[in-house]
């Protein structure tokens, strides 16, 4: 589990493309000094598993220039359904280690299981802060709320505006202070760039419970049926299709 507090800006050191996957090596500086084989790191909000050994890494990944190498195998589904597929060598990425039991909980519950990929629609830079509008998949709109939490490229952010249910294309807006812009990849993001989206897990579980129309703590109620989630919400969380894209492990 993560909290969406970005700890470090890393850089893509190497990418080895395979048939339907890729091996990505990140220069994570000192963040992964004690992260061994099987450890977790959120890269732009995607929970990836370390395969940290030279035998499984692309040639040239482990060099003196790469201060802290983190190597992960990324399957094709993750590459297609998140912004990781658009990464190139040298690109900067947001990094967060998993939350220790003794750590502070400064953001919100972030699983590293990306729900979909959106894109930056517009950016308004004000004197002391910036407003970003991100287009999101319509199926995720029911899980967004004004002043609610969302993880964008792994960063825990508060929504300052959301699209209306009647609008044909869903979007959300966030306001970013200079500290966030300087400490994350949002400082140099441009319209059209992909953005990994993970909606609030509490909203997802609420929708899942409502989709059954029964009280999970007791027998089915004899009164009027409970309100059900929308058809596309029910499809998203009841389908047997892989809908929690972005996680290499659950």
C-alpha positions in Angstrom: 0.0 0.0 0.0 1.0 3.6 -0.7 -0.2 7.0 0.4 0.5 9.0 -2.8 3.3 11.1 -1.2 6.0 11.2 -3.9 9.4 10.6 -2.3 11.7 11.0 -5.3 11.9 11.9 -8.9 13.6 9.1 -10.8 14.6 8.7 -14.4 14.2 5.9 -16.9 17.7 4.5 -17.3 16.9 1.7 -19.8 14.0 0.0 -21.5 14.2 -3.5 -23.1 11.2 -4.2 -25.3 10.1 -7.8 -25.6 7.3 -9.5 -27.6 4.5 -8.4 -25.3 6.3 -6.9 -22.3 9.2 -4.8 -21.3 12.0 -4.7 -18.7 12.3 -1.2 -17.4 15.2 0.1 -15.3 14.7 3.2 -13.2 17.5 5.4 -11.7 15.8 5.7 -8.3 18.8 7.3 -6.6 19.0 6.3 -2.9 15.4 5.4 -2.6 15.8 1.7 -3.3 19.2 1.1 -1.5 17.6 -1.6 0.7 14.9 -2.8 -1.8 15.6 -6.4 -2.7 14.2 -8.9 -5.1 10.4 -8.9 -4.9 10.1 -5.5 -3.3 7.5 -2.9 -4.4 7.9 0.5 -5.9 5.2 2.8 -7.3 6.4 4.2 -10.6 4.0 7.0 -11.8 1.4 5.4 -9.6 1.9 1.8 -10.9 2.9 -0.8 -8.3 5.9 -2.7 -9.8 7.9 -5.6 -8.4 11.7 -5.5 -8.3 13.6 -8.1 -10.2 16.8 -6.5 -9.1 19.7 -8.6 -10.4 22.0 -8.1 -13.3 21.0 -11.3 -15.0 17.4 -10.1 -15.6 18.2 -6.5 -16.5 19.0 -5.1 -19.9 22.7 -4.6 -20.8 24.2 -1.4 -19.4 21.5 -0.9 -16.8 23.8 -1.3 -13.9 26.5 1.4 -14.3 28.2 4.0 -12.2 25.9 6.7 -13.7 22.8 4.9 -12.4 22.9 5.7 -8.7 20.1 3.4 -7.5 18.8 0.9 -10.1 15.3 -0.5 -9.9 14.4 -3.1 -12.5 10.9 -4.4 -13.1 9.3 -6.6 -15.7 6.1 -4.9 -17.1 3.5 -7.0 -18.9 1.9 -5.9 -22.1 -1.5 -5.2 -20.4 0.1 -2.7 -18.1 2.0 -1.0 -20.9 -1.2 -0.6 -22.9 -3.5 0.5 -20.1 -1.2 2.9 -18.3 1.3 5.7 -19.3 4.2 3.3 -18.8 4.0 2.2 -22.4 4.8 5.8 -23.5 8.0 6.1 -21.4 11.3 6.7 -23.1 14.9 6.6 -21.8 15.6 9.7 -19.8 11.9 10.4 -18.9 11.4 11.5 -15.3 9.0 9.5 -13.2 7.3 9.8 -9.8 8.5 7.3 -7.2 7.1 6.1 -3.9 8.2 3.2 -1.7 5.4 1.1 0.0 4.2 2.5 3.3 5.9 1.1 6.5 3.7 0.3 9.4 5.6 2.9 11.5 5.3 5.6 8.8 3.1 8.7 8.7 -0.1 8.5 6.6 0.0 11.9 4.9 -2.0 11.2 1.7 -4.8 8.7 1.2 -5.1 5.0 0.6 -3.3 4.3 -2.7 -3.0 0.7 -3.9 -0.8 1.2 -7.0 -3.6 -0.5 -9.1 -4.2 2.0 -11.8 -7.9 2.2 -12.9 -7.3 3.8 -16.3 -5.2 6.3 -18.2 -6.3 9.8 -19.0 -4.5 12.8 -20.5 -3.8 16.4 -19.6 -6.4 18.6 -21.3 -5.2 22.0 -20.2 -2.9 23.8 -17.8 -3.3 27.2 -16.3 -0.3 28.6 -14.6 -1.1 31.3 -12.0 1.3 33.5 -10.1 1.7 31.0 -7.2 0.0 27.8 -8.3 -1.3 25.9 -11.4 -4.6 24.4 -12.3 -4.6 21.1 -14.3 -7.6 19.7 -16.1 -7.3 15.9 -16.8 -9.6 14.0 -19.1 -10.5 10.7 -17.6 -12.4 7.6 -18.9 -16.1 8.1 -18.5 -16.5 4.9 -16.5 -14.4 6.4 -13.7 -16.4 9.6 -13.3 -18.8 8.1 -10.7 -15.9 7.6 -8.4 -14.8 11.3 -8.4 -16.2 14.0 -6.1 -15.5 17.6 -5.3 -12.9 17.8 -2.6 -12.4 14.1 -2.9 -9.1 12.3 -3.2 -7.5 10.9 -6.4 -4.1 9.6 -7.3 -2.7 11.1 -10.5 0.6 9.6 -11.7 0.9 8.3 -8.2 0.5 11.6 -6.4 -2.3 12.0 -3.9 -4.3 15.1 -4.9 -7.5 16.8 -3.9 -10.1 17.5 -6.6 -11.1 21.1 -6.9 -13.6 20.5 -9.8 -15.2 17.6 -11.5 -17.4 17.2 -14.6 -21.1 17.0 -14.4 -22.9 13.7 -15.0 -24.6 15.2 -18.1 -21.3 16.1 -19.8 -20.3 13.8 -22.7 -16.6 13.6 -21.7 -15.5 13.2 -18.1 -12.7 15.3 -16.5 -11.3 16.4 -13.2 -9.3 19.4 -12.0 -6.5 19.7 -9.4 -4.7 22.7 -8.1 -0.9 22.3 -7.5 1.3 24.5 -5.4 5.0 25.2 -6.4 6.3 22.5 -4.0 4.3 19.8 -5.8 5.2 21.1 -9.2 8.9 21.1 -8.3 8.9 17.7 -6.6 6.9 15.7 -9.2 6.6 15.3 -12.9 3.7 17.7 -13.0 6.2 20.6 -13.2 6.9 19.9 -16.9 3.7 18.1 -18.0 2.1 19.4 -21.2 -1.4 19.0 -22.8 -1.8 15.6 -24.4 0.6 13.8 -22.0 -0.8 10.6 -20.4 -1.8 10.6 -16.8 -2.3 7.4 -14.7 -5.5 7.5 -12.7 -6.4 5.6 -9.5 -9.7 6.6 -8.0 -10.5 6.5 -4.3 -10.6 2.8 -3.2 -13.4 3.7 -0.7 -15.6 4.9 -3.6 -14.8 1.6 -5.5 -15.8 -0.6 -2.6 -18.9 1.4 -2.0 -20.0 1.0 -5.6 -19.3 -2.7 -5.4 -21.4 -3.2 -2.3 -24.3 -1.2 -3.7 -24.2 -3.2 -6.9 -25.5 -6.3 -5.0 -28.5 -4.4 -3.5 -28.2 -6.3 -0.2 -26.9 -5.6 3.3 -23.5 -7.4 3.5 -23.8 -7.5 7.3 -27.1 -9.4 7.5 -29.8 -11.2 5.5 -31.4 -9.7 2.5 -33.8 -6.9 3.3 -37.5 -7.5 2.7 -38.2 -3.8 2.0 -37.6 -1.9 -1.2 -34.6 -2.8 -3.2 -31.4 -0.9 -2.4 -30.2 1.5 -5.1 -27.9 -0.2 -7.6 -24.8 1.3 -9.1 -24.9 2.4 -12.8 -24.6 -0.2 -15.5 -21.0 0.8 -16.4 -20.0 0.9 -12.8 -21.4 -2.6 -12.2 -19.6 -3.8 -15.3 -16.4 -2.3 -14.2 -16.3 -4.1 -10.8 -18.3 -7.3 -11.5 -16.8 -8.2 -14.8 -14.4 -11.1 -15.2 -12.3 -9.0 -17.6 -9.1 -7.5 -16.2 -10.2 -4.0 -15.1 -7.6 -3.2 -12.5 -5.0 -2.4 -15.0 -1.6 -1.1 -14.0 -0.7 -3.5 -11.2 1.8 -6.3 -11.9 0.7 -8.0 -8.7 -2.3 -7.9 -6.5 
